[in-house]
Amino acid sequence: MKIIEKLSNMIEEEIHDAEKYIRCALNYKDDKDMRDVAEMFYKLANEEMGHMNILHTQVVSLIDNYRKTEGEPPKEMLMLYDILHRKHIDDAAIVKAMINMYKG
């Protein structure tokens, strides 16, 4: 299923964008003249993480639907998903920690 690979790539892009935004938010956080800009970047980071969650939910749904209609997915597909999923979890955890730093 090529769509899982496509969605996984999109998940990675969302995490990357969230990291980019939260880094900007942290950079401007302590500048009193840039607090609105920092808040905007913080909000964008959270929105990107929301997009990541939506995409992940879709991947899980596709795999579940495949199981219901076709049986167990091919091992290669599950292996790809597992590898990318673990990477996404690790990368997202870093971004979430940075998001928490902003409010901390």
NUVO-391769 format. One line per 10 residues: for each residue x, y negated, z of N, C-alpha, C, O. Coordinates in pm, whole numbers, plus 32768, in hexadecimal, padded with zeros to 4 digits. Layout:
NUVO-391769
X:Y:Z:X:Y:Z:X:Y:Z:X:Y:Z | ...
***
This chain:
NUVO-391769
8055:8077:8000:8000:8000:8000:8058:7F83:8000:8091:7F5D:8066 | 8062:7F47:7F8E:80B3:7ECE:7F7F:807E:7E5A:7FD3:80C9:7E01:7FFA | 7FFC:7E5C:7FF0:7FC1:7DEE:803C:7FFC:7DE7:80C9:8008:7D7A:8100 | 801F:7E58:8103:805A:7E55:8188:80E2:7E11:8184:8104:7DC3:81DD | 812E:7E2E:811E:81AF:7DEB:810E:819B:7D55:80FB:81E3:7D04:8136 | 813B:7D30:80A9:811E:7CA2:8091:80F4:7C5C:8111:8127:7BF1:8131 | 8098:7C99:815B:806A:7C5D:81D9:80DA:7C57:8240:80E3:7BF6:828C | 812F:7CBC:8242:81A0:7CBC:829E:8200:7C49:827E:8235:7C08:82D9 | 8216:7C31:81FE:8269:7BBF:81D6:822A:7B3C:8201:826F:7AE0:822D | 81A7:7B33:81F5:8161:7AB9:821F:816B:7AA7:82B7:817A:7A37:82E7
8161:7B14:8300:8170:7B0E:8392:81F9:7AD4:83B4:8205:7A7D:840A | 825F:7B06:8371:82E7:7AD5:8389:82F1:7A3F:836B:8331:79F5:83B5 | 82B2:7A13:8300:82B3:7985:82DE:826E:7931:8349:829D:78C5:836C | 81FE:7962:837D:81B6:7918:83E5:820C:790C:8463:8210:78A1:84A2 | 824F:7978:8488:82A6:7973:84FE:8318:7910:84E7:8339:78C1:853F | 8353:7915:8470:83C0:78B9:844F:8390:7828:8456:83D5:77D2:848D | 831C:780D:841E:82E7:7784:8421:82C8:7759:84B0:82E3:76E6:84D5 | 8291:77B3:84FF:8274:7791:858C:82F6:776D:85D4:82FA:770E:8622 | 835F:77B9:85B9:83E0:779B:85F9:8414:7712:85CD:8447:76C5:861E | 8407:76F7:854E:8433:7675:8518:83EA:7604:855F:8427:75A1:8587
8367:7612:856E:8316:75A9:85AE:8335:759B:8643:833E:752B:8676 | 8345:760C:8689:835C:75FF:8718:83E8:75C8:8733:83FC:7583:8797 | 8446:75E4:86DD:84CB:75A7:86ED:84C2:750F:86E0:8502:74C6:872B | 8473:74E1:8682:845F:7451:8673:8418:7418:86EE:843E:73AE:871F | 83B3:745D:871E:836A:742F:8795:83C9:7422:880B:83C6:73BD:8853 | 841C:7485:8820:847C:7480:888F:84E1:7410:887B:850D:73D1:88DC | 8506:73F8:8800:8566:738E:87E2:852E:7303:8804:8578:72AD:8833 | 84AE:72EE:87ED:8471:726A:8802:8429:725D:8888:83FC:71F0:88AA | 841D:72C7:88D1:83CE:72CC:894C:83F2:725E:89B0:839A:7220:89EB | 8472:7245:89C4:849D:71E7:8A2C:84AE:7159:89FA:84D5:7101:8A47
8491:7141:897C:8499:70BA:8945:840F:7079:8953:83B0:70A0:890E | 8405:7017:89AD:8380:6FDD:89C9:833F:6FA0:894E:82C5:6F98:8946 | 838F:6F76:88EC:8358:6F3C:8872:832A:6FA6:880E:82E8:6F87:87AB | 834E:7022:8829:832F:708E:87CA:82D4:70F9:8807:82C8:7167:87D0 | 8295:70DB:8877:8242:7140:88BA:81CF:7170:8861:81AD:71E6:8860 | 8193:7113:8818:8125:713D:87BE:8159:719A:8751:8116:71FA:872B | 81CF:717E:871F:820C:71D3:86B9:822B:725C:86F5:8211:72C4:86B7 | 8262:725D:876D:827F:72DB:87B1:8200:732D:87C5:8200:73A6:87AE | 8195:72EC:87EF:8116:7332:8803:80DF:736A:8781:80A7:73D8:877D | 80F0:731E:8714:80C4:734E:8692:8110:73CE:866D:80D4:7430:8641
8195:73CC:867E:81E5:7442:865E:81C0:74B8:86B8:81BC:752A:868A | 81A5:749D:8737:817A:7505:8794:80F8:7545:8764:80E8:75BF:8763 | 809B:74EF:873C:801A:7521:870B:802D:7574:868B:7FF0:75DE:867D | 8081:7546:8630:809B:7590:85B5:80DA:7618:85D3:80B8:767C:8593 | 8136:761C:8632:8174:769C:8658:810B:76FE:8687:810C:7773:8661 | 80B0:76CF:86DB:8045:7727:870D:7FE7:7754:869D:7FBA:77C6:869C | 7FCB:76FB:8641:7F75:7720:85D0:7FB7:778C:857B:7F74:77E9:854E | 8039:7780:8564:8080:77E5:8515:807D:786C:855C:806F:78D4:851B | 8089:786B:85E0:8082:78E9:862B:7FF4:7923:8621:7FE3:799D:861E | 7F90:78CD:861B:7F07:78FB:8605:7EF8:793C:857C:7EB5:79A2:856E
7F36:7900:8518:7F33:793A:8491:7F77:79C3:8492:7F47:7A22:8454 | 7FE7:79CC:84DB:802D:7A4C:84E5:7FD1:7AB7:851F:7FCC:7B27:84ED | 7F87:7A93:8587:7F2C:7AF3:85C6:7EBD:7B1E:8566:7E98:7B94:8563 | 7E88:7AC1:851A:7E20:7AE2:84B8:7E55:7B45:8450:7E13:7BA8:842F | 7ECC:7B2A:841D:7F08:7B82:83B9:7F24:7C0D:83F4:7F0C:7C72:83B3 | 7F56:7C0F:846F:7F73:7C90:84B0:7EF2:7CE0:84C2:7EF0:7D59:84A9 | 7E89:7C9D:84EC:7E09:7CE1:84FD:7DDB:7D1F:8479:7DA3:7D8C:8478 | 7DF2:7CD9:840C:7DCB:7D0D:8388:7E1D:7D89:8363:7DE6:7DE9:832D | 7E9D:7D87:837F:7EF1:7DFC:8363:7EBE:7E75:83B0:7EAF:7EE2:8378 | 7EA4:7E62:8431:7E71:7ED1:8484:7DEC:7F04:844C:7DD4:7F7C:8448
7D97:7EA8:8422:7D15:7ECD:83EA:7D26:7F1E:8369:7CE0:7F81:8354 | 7D81:7EF4:8313:7D9B:7F3E:8297:7DCB:7FCC:82B3:7DA0:802C:8272 | 7E24:7FD9:8314:7E56:805F:8337:7DE5:80B3:8371:7DD8:8129:834F | 7D94:8079:83C8:7D22:80C2:8401:7CBF:80ED:8395:7C8F:815E:8395 | 7CA1:8093:833A:7C44:80B4:82CC:7C7E:8121:8272:7C34:8178:8243 | 7D00:811C:825A:7D40:8183:820A:7D2F:820B:824E:7D0F:826E:820C | 7D43:820E:82D1:7D34:828C:831B:7CA6:82C2:8310:7C91:833B:8304 | 7C45:8269:8314:7BB8:8293:830D:7B92:82C8:8283:7B42:8325:8278 | 7BCC:828E:821A:7BA3:82B3:8193:7C00:8316:814E:7BD5:8368:80FC | 7C81:830E:816F:7CE4:835F:8128:7D2E:83C4:8180:7D74:841C:814D
7D1D:83B8:8202:7D6B:840C:825D:7DE6:83C3:828D:7DF0:8349:8281 | 7E42:840D:82C1:7EBC:83D0:82F8:7F0B:838A:8289:7F22:83C5:821F | 7F36:830D:82A2:7F84:82C5:823C:8009:830B:8221:8039:8358:8274 | 8042:82F1:81AD:80C5:832C:818E:812D:8303:81F7:812B:8293:822B | 8187:835F:8214:81EE:8344:8279:8241:82C9:8257:8268:827D:82B0 | 825C:82B5:81D7:82AC:8241:81AD:8266:81BF:81D1:82A5:8160:81FF | 81E3:81BB:81BC:8196:8144:81DB:819A:8128:8271:81AF:80B7:829C | 8187:818F:82C0:8189:817E:8352:8214:815A:8383:8222:810B:83E0 | 827B:8191:8345:8304:8171:836D:8321:80DD:8350:8359:8097:83A4 | 82FA:80B0:82DA:830C:8023:82B8:82C2:7FCA:831B:82F9:7F68:834D
8246:7FED:8337:81F7:7F9F:8396:8239:7F9D:841F:8244:7F34:845D | 8265:8010:844E:82A4:8017:84D3:8322:7FC2:84DB:8336:7F7A:853D | 8375:7FC9:8476:83F1:7F7A:8476:83D2:7EE5:8476:8408:7E99:84C7 | 837A:7EBC:841D:8358:7E2E:8413:830D:7DFF:8490:8323:7D8F:84BF | 82B6:7E54:84C3:8269:7E2F:853A:82C5:7E17:85B2:82B3:7DB6:85FC | 8326:7E6F:85C6:8384:7E5B:8635:83D3:7DDA:8624:83E9:7D92:8685 | 83FD:7DBC:85A9:8446:7D40:8590:83EC:7CC8:85AC:8418:7C66:85E8 | 8370:7CCF:8580:8313:7C61:8598:82FB:7C4C:862D:82F5:7BDA:865B | 82EE:7CB8:8677:82D9:7CAD:8707:8350:7C66:8748:833E:7C0C:879A | 83C8:7C8E:8724:8440:7C50:875D:8449:7BBD:8738:8463:7B68:878E
8434:7B9E:86B9:843D:7B13:868B:83CF:7ABE:86CA:83E8:7A4C:86F2 | 8357:7AF3:86D3:82E7:7AA8:870E:8300:7A8F:87A2:82DA:7A25:87D6 | 833E:7AED:87E7:835A:7ADC:8876:83B8:7A65:888C:83A8:7A1A:88EC | 8418:7A55:8834:8474:79E3:883F:8428:7960:882B:843B:7901:8877 | 83D3:795D:87C7:8386:78E3:87AC:8327:78C5:8820:831A:7851:8849 | 82E6:792B:8855:828B:7916:88C7:82D6:78E0:893F:82A3:788A:8987 | 834F:7911:8955:83A0:78DC:89C4:83C1:7849:89AE:83BF:77FA:8A0C | 83DE:7825:8932:83FC:7799:8913:837E:7743:8926:8387:76D4:8958 | 830C:7777:88FD:828D:772F:8911:8275:7718:89A6:824B:76AC:89CE | 828F:777F:89F6:827F:7770:8A88:82E2:770C:8AC2:82C2:76C7:8B23
8359:7704:8A89:83BC:76A1:8AB7:8387:7613:8AA3:83A1:75BB:8AF4 | 833F:75FF:8A38:830D:757A:8A19:82B2:7547:8A89:82BC:74D3:8AB2 | 825B:759B:8AB8:81FC:7572:8B20:8236:757E:8BAD:81FF:7549:8C0E | 82A6:75C5:8BB7:82E2:75DE:8C3B:8333:756E:8C73:8369:757A:8CE0
***
